[in-house]
Amino acid sequence: MQKKVLALHDLAGLGRSSLVPIIAVLSAMGHQCVPVPTACYSSHLALSGWQGCDLTGQMRPALAQYAGLGLRFDAAYAGFLSSAEQIGIVAEAAGLADLLVIDPVLGDNGRLYSSVTPELCAQMARLCSQADVMTPNVTEAAVLLGLVPEDVPRGEEQALVWARRLWERFGASVVLTGLALRKGELAVSCCENGTAQLVRHARIGAYYPGTGDIFAAVLTGALLSGRGLLPAARQAADFVRACIAATEAEGIDRLQGVQFERQLRRLWESA
């Protein structure tokens, strides 16, 4: 049967981030995506002049409707959450799903986002303790491990140790992203049941917003299709790299995000 995914994310109209690629990716993989927007923005927040509104007040009524209809989701997948209240709502929504995937969006490149407070970090840590799978980047992993945001794993062994420590602390399978361990290469450190392994892929020296959302969406879709954690992480990394490579070749403004649309056939063909 077709799998059903509850996606709790913000909706940004311009810039190919958050729910725009998430819905497309999960649909291309053959799953039904049921979005519950946490906020609505005219664009992602790296583009100047954005406008937005918070949708916290609409989240519980939407989830109450689904519960009243007797809906059960194969997975709930949450990303950017703007407040402790939204984190609490996601924790409640976990009761409607068989699998909880948390992308603990707190910061990147050694810095926390401006909206992230100590309370938000503490609440996110509690939510990660409920998760079945968590997908932090290096900055978020450092914060969740009680380190400074600027800290990074020093070498492959430490990258594996970080993933194991996250698994030990939160009890969730871990996919630690954005590891620059070798020149010309990025890696993902996966830990499941205490066993940590690396997934490596060639690095393209370009940053695009929204790629973390795409990665976690592909990972979630692959897990629901029956792939193990390591193959799912490899598929997600390969897809994101293909999107970046194709977009870079077109010379498009990076703040417009990656042209994932032309790559969706890869997911459909592998579903």
N, C-alpha and C positions, 0 to 999 in steps of 0.2 A: 504494500500500500504506500501511497505517497506520504512522505513525512511532513510534519507541520512544525514550523519554527516561529516562536514568539520573539520578535526583535524589538528590544527596548533601547532606542537610540534617538539622537536628535535628527531632524530633517533639515538639511542645508540645500537650498535650491541650486546654487551655482558653485562649481568647484569640484564636483565628483567626489564627495566624501559622505560619510555616515550612511543614512538609509538609502540614498540614491544608488550607489553600487551594491549595497548589501542585498536589497530586494532583487536586483538584476542577477547577482551571482547565485543566490539561493534558488531563484527560479530557473536559471540556466542549468543548475545541477539537478533539476527535477523535483525540488521541494516546494512546498507552499510557505510563503513568508507572510506572517501576520504582524504588521508593524504597530507598535504603540509608541508614538513620538514623545520624547521627553521635552522637546523644545522645537520651535520652527524658526529657521533663519533664512534670510534672503540669499546668503552665501556662507561658506565656511568663514571662520573668524580671522583668517590671515588676509582676507581681502578687505580693503578699506571701505567704509561706508555701510557695513552690514546692518540690517535691521532684524529684530527677532522678538519672539515672545515665549515665555515659559509656559509649559503645558503640564506642570505637576498636577494641577487640579483636575485634569482630564484622565490621568493615568488609572487611578483606582476605580472610577466608574467604568472605564473600558474593561479592566480586568474583572470587575464584578459581573459585567454582562457575559463575558466568556465563561466564568465559573457558573453562572446561572444557566447557560446553555449546555453545561456539562462537557465543555471542551477540555481535551487533554492534549498537550503539546509534546512532541518528541524531544524538543529542545527549547530552552529559553536562552537567548544570547543578548547580553547587555554590554554597551560600550560607554560612551561619554555620558556621565551623570553629573548634573550641576549642583547638587545639594545632598546633604545627609538624608533629607526626606525622600528624595528620589531613590537613594540607595536602599532605604527601608522598604520602599514599594517593590523594588526588584527582589528583595529578599522574600517578600510575601508572594510575589509572582512565581518564585521557584517552586511553590507547592503545586502549580499547574503543569509542571514539566517533568519529564523523565531525566533530562540531562541539562545541567546549568553550565553555560560557558560564559566566563567573565573576562572581558578585556579591561583591566583596571586603569582607565585613562587618567593619569595624574601629571604626566610631564614627558619631556623628551630632550635629548641632547644635553643631559646634565642639569636641566632646570625644570622646576615645577611650573605648571600653568598658573597664570595670575589668579584664576578662580579657586585654586586648590588651597584649602586651609588645613591645619592640623586635625580638626574634627573630621573633615572629609577623608583624610588619609586613614584615620582610625576606623571610620565606618567602612571604608573600602576594604581594609584588612579583615574586618568581620565578615563582609560579604564574600571575600575570597575563601574564607573558612567554610562557606556553604557550597562553594563551586565544585563541580566535577572536573572542569578544565579551566585553567587560567592562562592568559597570554600576555604577560607584561613585557614591555621593552626593558632595556638595561636600566634606564633611569627609574622606572617604576619598580623594578625588582630591587634596586638599591634601597628605595624608600620602604618597601614592604619588609625588607630584611633589617631595618633599623640603621641603615648606613646613610651617608650623605648622598644627595642626588648625583653629585659629580663622580662618585665612585664607579669603577667598571671592573669586570673580571680581567685579571692579568694572565692571559694564556688559556689554552684549551682546558687544562685540568681545572682551573678555577671556574671556568664557565660551566663545567659539569657539576662542580661543587655548589655553585649558586643555584642551579636547577634542583639539585637534591635537597638543599636547605629550604627552598621554597616548598617543595613537596612535603618535607618533614613538618614545616611550620603550619601549612594550610591544609594538608591532606588531599590536595587536588593534583591531578596530572598537570604538568607544567610545560609550556612552550615559551621559552625565553628568546625573544627576538632581538635583532639589531646588533649582533655580536661581531665586532671588527677585530678578528683574532689574527688574520694573516693579510698581507698586502694583496689587494685585488680580489678579496673574498669577503663575503659575509656568512655568518653561521647562525643557526638556531639550535638552542640546547633544549632537548626534550627529556623529561623525567616522568616515568610511569612506574608505579609500584617500587620506587626506590632505585630503578635502573635508569641512568642518564646516558644519552647518546647525542651526537652532533649531526646536524644536517647542514652541509656546506653548499654554497652556490656562488658563482662569479658575481662580483660587485660592479654595479654601474654607478659612477660618481655623480648621482643626481638625486635631489630630494623632491618628492611630490607629496602634497597632503592627501590623505585618504587611503594611502596604501596599507596602513595598519588595519583599517576597517575591512578592506578587501581580503587581506591575509586571514583575519579571524573568521570572515564569512566563508571563505573557501575551506578553511580548516573544519568549521562546524558542519558544512555540507558534506565534506568527505567522511567525517566521523559517522554521520547519519547514513551514509551510503555503505557503511560496513568496513571502512578502512581503519587500520590501526593508527595510533597516535603518530608514529614516525612517518609512515607513508602519507598520512594526511598533512603533516607539516611540510613534507617535501613537495606535495602537490601545490600547497598554498604558496610556498616560496617560489616555485617554478612559475606559477601563474603571475604573481606580482612582478617577477623579473621580466617576464615576457611583455607585460603591460608597460613597464618602464622603458624597456628597450625600444618598443614600437613607438612610443610617444616621443622619446628622445630623438629618434630618427626623423620625426616630423618637425622638430624644432619648435614645438608649441610652448607657450608661456607655462612654466611649471606650476604657477599658482592656480591654473585651470584644472589641475589633477591629471591623472593618466587616462588615456583613451582605452579604457577597459572594454568598451562596447564591441570593438572589432575582435577582441580576444575571447569573447564569451563562448564561441563555438568550441574552443578547447575544452571547456567545462561540460558542455552538452555532449560532446563526443566521448568524454571519459565517464559520463554518468552511468 
